[in-house]
Amino acid sequence: MSWKRGQGIRISVVIPARDEEATVGSVVAAIRDTFMTAEPLVDELVMMDSDSTDRTAEAAAGAGATVYRCRDVGEGLGAYPGKGEALWKSLLVTTGDILLFVDADLFRWGTHFVTGLLGPLLDPAQETLLVKACYDRARDGALGGGRVTELVARPLLNLWWPELAGVAQPLAGEWAARRSLMETLPIPVGYGVELAVLIDTAQRHGIGAIAQVDLGERAHRSQPDADLAVMAAELLMVAERRRFPSVEVHPGADVTTRALASIPGLVAQPGSPAEELARQLQASISSVLESPSSAIHLATQVVEVSLQAVLALIVVMLATVMLGRTIKGFEIRVVGAAPKAARFAGFSSDRLVLFTFAVQTLLWWSLGLDWISWLACYWAFGVNWSSLQYADHAWSTRDVHEGAWNLRFWPLTQVIFLNYNLHLVHHRQPHIPWLDLPRFVRTSDPNPTFWSIYLPLWAGAQPAPPGPGPAPLPPAAIQPIKQTTRKAA
């Protein structure tokens, strides 16, 4: 108590519960009688009810706890029932500088759990941020760890985070942490919360910030195997996502902001660029399961992944062009109304198809692509191509030759897209190679930006300008195209 008074620290005990009517009352009463009535060590005793269908809330309230229904806390943030949500939302309804979490299904334990977990955090000589319980778990007359702990959690730590191998009960529901730590960590909504907090604390602050306290023996209601399978799957997902660095959030951000940032962003990972893209697409989908605000951040990640797909597509396009231009005897032309038809000099169309397949196969092999990344590239290409086609023609004159724009691009973008923005010049002189189009731009032509044309398209269809529609091409203009096509064949 002297440590608490001397530092002016407030302590909140949080009990997450769902359908624990049989035991939650005794847990609440023991803590209230020992640490609030007899000795004012605990300032707040809160029970977070995660959609219980029995009288858990009434039992906890009757024993002296302040009860909050998780679904009603932070309504604008949504409801994602699970232990992680209960612990995270407790930050919104408590004021303690230290938060101590206790499971509601305990039937063999002692009130020394509270003092044991608080000791390292109250000791002014220590800089502890997180305290984990260490105990023998009694089950069927035997002592040891739980099934998921021994078969999933500890093997994961031994393999990927060996510095945490000494944590005997990484999934212990009894633990304590400083509010300043909890407000900086991403918190998954399900069973993986204890493992996530342990790993994130070690990665951000080192294992010196973590303490472990032996509390003796503990027993609680065992869960059926089906529930343990779900728990194991969530632990695997949490561990996999923490094998790579997460996006850091500014330390000054509030609790809500940090909860919204609970999905790790796109991160640098080993392997080829295409493999990284595929992994990020899969991570974006799986992130829905982990964050209370996944919809917002999933949309953000889709945009970021789309940008990566566009960049990958640009690499493929440039590699194809550069490879083709370096092969001796190849000359690129554009199909048009002039006698010089598009061709690879000396190559027939079937050989051109074979060459295309060879280039694509080479790129697939050299970049380590797979079907997900390959289709993502073509999806990005489709979005990009359709956007350019609309923007190059929308709102322009209704004329076969003049019905296009010379859009204003950034110089680098114009180089990457091989002057594709100069579509009006292409309409007027389709026989000119794309690389030569800038020399034929008329200074008197309108030169709108891409965005000034593209963004109004999202307002929907608009009436066509008054006047007659485009006149058909005269036969004299069509005949050379037919002749050229026959020659090229």
N, C-alpha and C positions, 0 to 999 in steps of 0.2 A: 504493500500500500504506500509506503514511503517513496518508492520509486515513481509510482503513479502520481502522487500528489506533487512531488518535487518537479516533475516535468509537465504537469498540467495536461495529462493525456486522458482522452475519453476512450472507453472500450465498448464495443458493440458485439454481442453474441448473436449469430445468425444461424437459424435452424431451417434448412430447406426440407420440404416434406411433400409427399404425395401419397395419399391413402395410408397413413400411419397412425390411425386413430388409437390403436392398441398400445402404442409405446410413447407417442410424442408428449402426452401429458406428464408422464413421470420424468422425462428428460427436462422439460421446461421447469417443472416444480423443483427439481433438485438444484438446478442452476439459480433459480430465483431465490429459494430459501437460503442457499449458502452464500451467494455472492451479491445479492441485492438487499435482502432483508437483514441477515446477520452481519454482513460486512459489505460495504458499498464498493466492491471492486468493479462490478459490471454496471455500466450506465444505461445500456439499452439491451433488451432481450426481444428479438424479432423472429417470428416464424414466417417464412415465405411459402405460401401454399401454391403448388403447381397443379392446379385443376384437380384437386381431390374430389372423389365421388362419395366418400364417406364423411364422417364427422371429425375429420382431422382438425379443421379450423376451429371448431367449437371446443375440442379437447385442449388445444394449445391456448386458446383465449381463456378458458376456464382455469388453466393452471398458472396464468399470469403473463403470457407473452402478448406482445402487440402483433397482430396477424395482418399480413398483406397478401392479397391475391395477386399473383404475378401478372396475370392478364390485365389487371387494372393499373399496374404501375408503368408509367411511361407509355400510355396508350398509343401515342403517335409513333412509337418505335415498333409496334407490332407485337405479336405473341408467338413464341416458339417454345412450347413446353419442354422443359428439360432442366437438369440440375444446373447446368451452366447459366441458363437464363435466370434462375432463381438467385444464384450467387451474384451475377452481374447486376441485376436490378436491385439487389439489396443495397448497393452503393447509392442508389437514388433516394432511399428512405431512411438511411442511417446517418449518424453524424460522428461516429467514432473514428479516432485516429488509428486505432487498431481494430481489425475485424477478426473474430474468432468463429470458425464454422464447426458445427457439430451435427452429425447425422441424427435423424429423428427415430431411427429404428433400433436404437441401442437397448439391450436388456441386461448386459453385463459390462459395467463400466464404473467409473467413480468420478466425483467432482474434482479430483486432483487433475483430471484431464485439462481443466480450465487453467489452473495455476501453472501446470507444467508447460503448456503451450505459450502462456503469456510471459513466462520468466525471461527467455532470451530477448524478447522484444522490449521488455521494460528495463532491462539491465542497461544503465547508461554507459557502461564500459564496452558494450558490444554494438556493432553496426549491422545487426541481423535485420533482414527484410522479410524472410519467410521461415516459418517453423512447421515442420512436418511431424506427425505423431509416429512413434515406433512402438509396436506392441506385438504380443502373441495373439493370434486370432484363433479363438477356441471354436472347434467344429467337430462334432461327433467324438468328443473326448480327446482329440488330438490338437496339437499346437502347430501353427504355421500360417503362411500367407494364404490369401484367397486364390481361387482358381484362376481368375483373369490376371491377378497380380503375378502369379508364378509362371503362367503359361504365355502371357502376352507382354505385360508392362515391363517386368524386369529383364526378359530377354532383349526387348527393344533397347532399353537403356544400356545394357551390357554391350550391345552391338554398335550402336551409333553414338551414345553418350557415356562412355565408360567411366568418366569422372563422376557420374551419378549412380554408379553401380552399388555404392554403399548405402543408398536410401532403401531401407528395408520395406517400407510400405508406401510406394509412390502414389498409390490410389487411395490412401487413407482419407476418410471423410472428415477427420478431425485435424484441422490445421489452422494456422493464424498468419496474418500478413498485415503489413502497414497499408493504410489507405493510399499513401503516396505511391506504393508499388502497384496496387491493383488498378489504379487509374491510368497506368501506363501500359498495361498488358492487353493484348487481344484475348478475348474470352470466348471459346466455343460454347454453344448453347447446350450441348449434350453431356454424356458421361465423361468426355475427354478433358473436362475442365481442370481436374487435379494434375494430370500429366502435362497439360499445356502450360499451366502456371509454373510447374517445377522446371520444365525445360527452358521456358522463356526467361525465368529469373536467372538460371545458371548462365544462359547465353549472353544476357545483357549485363549482369552484375557479378558473375563469377560464383563459384560454389561457396566462397567465403561468406556470401550473403544469406546462406541457407543453414538452418540448424535442425537437428533431429533430436527428439526427446522420447525416452523410453517410458511409456505409460503403463507398462505391465500387461494386463490381459484384457481383451475386449471381445464381445460377441454381439452379433446383430442378426436380423432376419435374413436368411439366405435367399437369393433370387433364383428363379427357374433357369434352366439352361438356355431357353430361347431368349430371355432377356440378356443373358451373359454374352450370347452371340452378337447381339446388337452392340453391346458395350465394347466387345473386342474389335468389331469393325470400326467403331468411332475412334478407338485408341490408335488403330493402325493408320487411319486417315490423319489424325492429329500429328502423329509421329512423322509420317511421310512429309507433311507440309512443313515441318520444322527441321527437316534435314537440310534445307536451303535457307538463305537469309531472307527475312521478311522486310517489308517496307517500314521504316521507322516513322513514327508520328511525333510531331513537336511536343516536347515535355510539357508545354504550357496549355495544351489542349484540354478541354473539359471532358467529363466522363462520357457524355453522349457522343462527342466526336471520336473518342477512342473506341467506343463500341462500334460505330460505323466503320472504323478503320480495321475491324477485326479480321478482314480477309487479307492475307498476305498478297501483295501485288505481283506483277510480273517480275520475275527475278532471273538473274543470269545463272544458267545451269550448264553443266558439261555436255559435250556432244555437238553435233552439227546444228546449224541454224534451223534446219527443218525439224529436227528432233525436238529442239527447244520449243518451236512453234506448236508442235503437236501436244507436248506436255502442258503448255499454257492453255490450250483449248480445253484439255481434260480438267485442268485445275479450275478453270472458270466455271465449268459445270458443277464440279463437286463442291465448290465453295458455297453453293446454296445451302448445303447441309450444315455449315459451320457457323454462319454469322447471323445475328438477329436482323441485320440490315442488308441482307445479301442482294436484294433486288437492285438497290442503288449501285452497289459496287460491282455487281455482275454486269450491269449496263456499261459501267466505266471500263471494265476489263474487256468486254466485247469490242469496244472502240479501240482499246490498245492492241488487242490481238489482231483486229482488222488492219491497223497500221503496220503491224509486223508482217501480216500476209501481203500487204501491198509492197513493202520493201523486199520481201522474198521474191515476189513476182517481178519486180524491177530487175533484181539480180539475174533471174532466169532470162528475161528479155534481153538485157544487155549482153549476157554471155552468149546467147544465141546469135545476136547480130555480130558481135566481135568475132565469133568463131567462123561465121559464114564469110565475113569480109577478109579473113586471113587465108582462106583456101584459094590457091592460085587458079585463075580462070573464071572465078565467080563474079558476076556483075548484077547488082540488084536493080530491078526496074519495077515501076508501078503500072498495073493494068489501066489503060485509059483509051481515049478515042483517037490516039495517034498511031501511025504505023508501027512504031517501036513498042512492041508489046512487052509486058513484064516477063522476065525469064531469068533463069540461071543459065548463063551462056553455055551452050553445048549439052544442057541437061534436059531431058524430057520430064513430063509431069510425074510419071511413076518414080523416076529416080529422085525427084524433089521430095516426094512423099517418104521414100526410104531414108533420104538424108535427114528429114525432119524427125523421123522416129529415132535415128541414130543419135541426133543431138539431144533429144529428150531423154533417151536412155542414159547417155553420158552424164547429163545433169542429175538424173535420179541417183545414179551410182556415186558420183563425186560429192553430192550434197547430203547423201544418206537420207533421202526422202522416204516417206511412207505415204499410204493412201490419204491419211488425214491431212497432212501438210500439203500434199499434192492437190487435193480437192479444195483446200483453203486458198491456195494460190489462184486456182481457177475461179473460185467464188469471188475473191477480191478483184480478179480481172473483170469478171462480169459486172460487178458493181461499178468499177472504174470506167469500163467501156460504155455502159449504158448512160452513166452520168455525163461523160464527154459527148456522146451522141446527142443527147437532149440539149445540153448547153451550147453545143456548136450550131444548133439550128433554131432553137426556141426564140420566138418573138422577132425573127428576121423577116426580110422581104419574102413574099410568096412567089418565088421564082426559082426555076431549076438551077440557074447559074448563080444568081445573087442571093439565094436563100440560105445564107450561112454567115458566120462571123469569123473575123480574125481576133480571137480572144487574147486578152493581155495576161500572160503568165509571168511568173518569176523566171529569170534567165535559166536557172538550174533546172526548174521544172520543164521548161521548153526543150532543153537539151535532152532530158530523160525521155520525154514523150516524142522526140524526133519531129518537132515542129507540128505536131498534130493539131495544135490550137489554131493554126493558120488555115482554117477550113474553107474560108471564102476563096483564098488563092487556089486551093485544091479543086474547088468547084469550077472555077474559071479555066484552069489549065490542069486537068487530071493526069496528063501525061508526064508532068514534071515530078521527078523524085522528091520525096518529102524533105530530104536534106537540103534541097535547093530552093525550097519555098520562100525563105526570108527575102531573097533577091527580087521577088515579084510582088511584094506587098506595096499597095498604093497608100501614100500618106494621107489621102483624102478619105480613105475608108474608115467607118466607125471602128473603135478599138475598145469595146467594153471588157471589164474584168470577168473572169469565170464566175465568181460568186454573185456578181450583179445579175447574171442570167440564171444561174443554177438555183439560188435560194428562192426566187419568186415561183419556181416550178412547184414548190411544196404547198403553195396556196391553192392548187387544184387547177382544173381546166378553165380556160378563159376563151371568150368568143374570138374568132379569127378576125383580123383587121378587114375593113370594107374593101370591096373591089373583087375582080375576077380571080379565080384560082390560077395556079400555074398552068401555062400553056404547054402542050406536049412538045417534045423535041421534034424538029423536022426530020424527014427521012434522010436527008443528006448528012445529018449529024449522027444518025444511028448506023448507017451502012458501014462506015469505017470500023466501028466496034465489032460488027459481025465478021468482017473480013479478018480483022486482027485475031479474033477468037479462033477462027479456022486455021490461021497460020500457026498460032501458038500451040494448037492441038497436034 
